[in-house]
Amino acid sequence: MEIEKFRIYFAFLFFVTCIGPVILDSPTPSYEDCENIPADDCLDDLQTFLHVTALPFTYKEEDLDVMCEKALHGYNCSAILSVGGCLDIKQKEMLPIFISSASHMFLMLCGNGYDQDGYLKEAFLSSSECILENKKQMECCAQETGVSEIPVLHITEDTGKSLVDRQINTCCPLSRYLQCTFNVIGDKCGTFAANLTRTYIRTAAGPEVEEICEKLHNYPDPDSSTCSSPVPICSGCLRIHLQNHAFIFTLIAYLWYYFN
């Protein structure tokens, strides 16, 4: 299995670095000049699988195929932009980082673009239905932890800050988010789906984030000595209990005030 994954990854890198855009059976638009290429749209498509908060889980293979084609289109038109000198300084800086992360996600879910499926495609499709049923709890995890939608942007924007500062700003919210989503999905869908979700998020966050965060003690588990905020509880039942407790407390306070 590991040898096969390496072969697929090597093939993808070969096409990217030596030949050019990888092409699926669906047509890829060709452009003649920079004005005809919507750079932001290209980069948005390239980031199809890179948003760690808006996780695009689906149990329908046709939906995944559409997302794979969208991500591939993002690579193709971004490559054309790059070769044509159509990118601004910030876009030039971010493109290799996005391509690096996107290539890992593409191989994981889509395959090599030719004759190999993604090595976690079946696991992704089979686990997605249960994961989607707990979408609200995962959104709670994202909101309560304050994790960035694309964590690598924090890493690149905070280059002047110390390693500890970058870990606190980027890795602490991410580690809390990883643990929170693991708890939610593990409780409702089982350990396999929880591990898949964690793998997805860490891979989507990208190697640059992983390199910084793995220096954090005990990562991806939150380290209380560095990350002071606790992991939020986003289980539906527990949240209902807490809301009930808040209501009861408010009612008691009102009655005490009324009768005194």
Residue pairs with C-beta under 8 A, 6 or more apart in sequence:
1 119
4 119
5 107
5 119
8 107
8 111
8 112
8 116
8 119
9 103
9 107
11 112
12 22
12 103
12 106
12 107
12 112
12 113
13 103
15 21
15 22
15 112
15 113
16 22
16 75
16 99
16 103
20 79
21 28
21 72
21 75
21 76
21 79
21 80
22 72
22 75
22 76
22 112
22 113
22 114
23 72
23 76
23 113
24 68
24 69
24 72
24 113
26 69
28 72
28 73
28 76
28 77
29 73
29 77
30 80
31 37
31 77
31 80
31 84
33 84
34 81
34 84
34 85
34 86
37 77
37 80
37 81
37 84
37 86
39 81
39 86
39 87
39 88
39 91
41 77
42 73
42 74
42 77
42 78
42 81
43 74
43 78
43 91
43 94
43 95
43 98
44 74
45 70
45 71
45 73
45 74
45 77
46 71
46 74
46 75
46 78
46 98
46 99
46 102
47 74
47 98
47 102
47 150
48 56
48 67
48 70
48 71
48 74
48 102
49 56
49 67
49 71
49 102
49 105
49 106
49 109
49 204
50 98
50 101
50 102
50 105
50 150
50 204
50 206
51 149
51 150
51 204
52 147
52 148
52 149
52 150
52 151
52 174
52 177
52 201
52 204
52 205
53 139
53 142
53 147
53 149
53 177
54 149
55 131
55 138
55 197
55 200
55 201
56 67
57 124
57 127
57 128
57 131
57 132
58 64
58 67
58 125
58 128
58 132
59 125
59 126
59 128
59 129
59 132
60 125
61 125
64 109
64 110
64 121
64 124
64 125
67 109
68 106
68 109
68 110
71 102
71 105
71 106
71 110
72 106
72 110
72 113
74 102
75 99
75 102
75 106
78 95
78 98
78 99
80 86
81 87
81 91
82 92
82 95
87 95
93 156
94 156
97 152
97 156
97 206
97 208
100 206
100 207
100 208
101 152
101 203
101 204
101 205
101 206
101 207
104 203
104 206
104 207
105 203
105 204
106 113
106 118
107 118
107 119
108 118
108 119
108 120
108 121
108 200
108 203
109 118
109 120
109 121
109 124
110 117
110 118
110 121
111 117
111 118
111 119
111 121
118 124
120 196
120 199
123 192
123 196
124 196
124 200
127 189
127 192
127 193
127 196
127 197
130 185
130 188
130 189
130 190
130 193
131 138
131 185
131 189
131 193
131 197
133 188
134 184
134 185
134 188
134 189
136 236
137 184
137 188
137 234
137 235
137 236
138 181
138 184
138 185
138 234
140 180
140 232
140 234
140 239
141 147
141 177
141 180
141 181
141 184
141 232
141 234
142 177
144 180
144 232
144 234
145 173
145 174
145 176
145 177
145 180
145 229
145 231
145 232
146 173
147 173
147 174
147 176
147 177
148 154
148 170
148 173
148 174
151 170
151 173
151 174
151 205
151 206
151 209
152 205
152 206
152 208
152 209
154 166
154 169
154 170
155 166
155 170
155 208
155 209
155 212
156 208
158 165
158 166
158 169
158 170
161 169
163 212
163 215
164 226
166 212
167 212
167 213
167 215
167 216
167 226
168 226
168 227
170 209
170 212
170 213
171 209
171 212
171 213
171 216
171 219
171 227
172 216
172 222
172 226
172 227
172 229
174 201
174 205
174 209
174 213
174 220
175 213
175 216
175 219
175 220
175 221
175 222
175 223
175 227
176 222
176 227
176 229
176 230
176 231
176 232
177 201
178 198
178 201
178 202
178 220
179 220
179 221
179 222
179 231
180 231
180 232
180 234
181 194
181 197
181 198
181 201
182 194
182 195
182 197
182 198
183 194
183 231
183 233
183 234
183 235
184 234
184 235
185 193
185 194
185 197
186 193
186 194
187 235
198 220
202 210
202 220
213 219
213 220
216 223
216 226
216 227
217 223
217 225
217 226
222 230
222 231
233 239
233 242
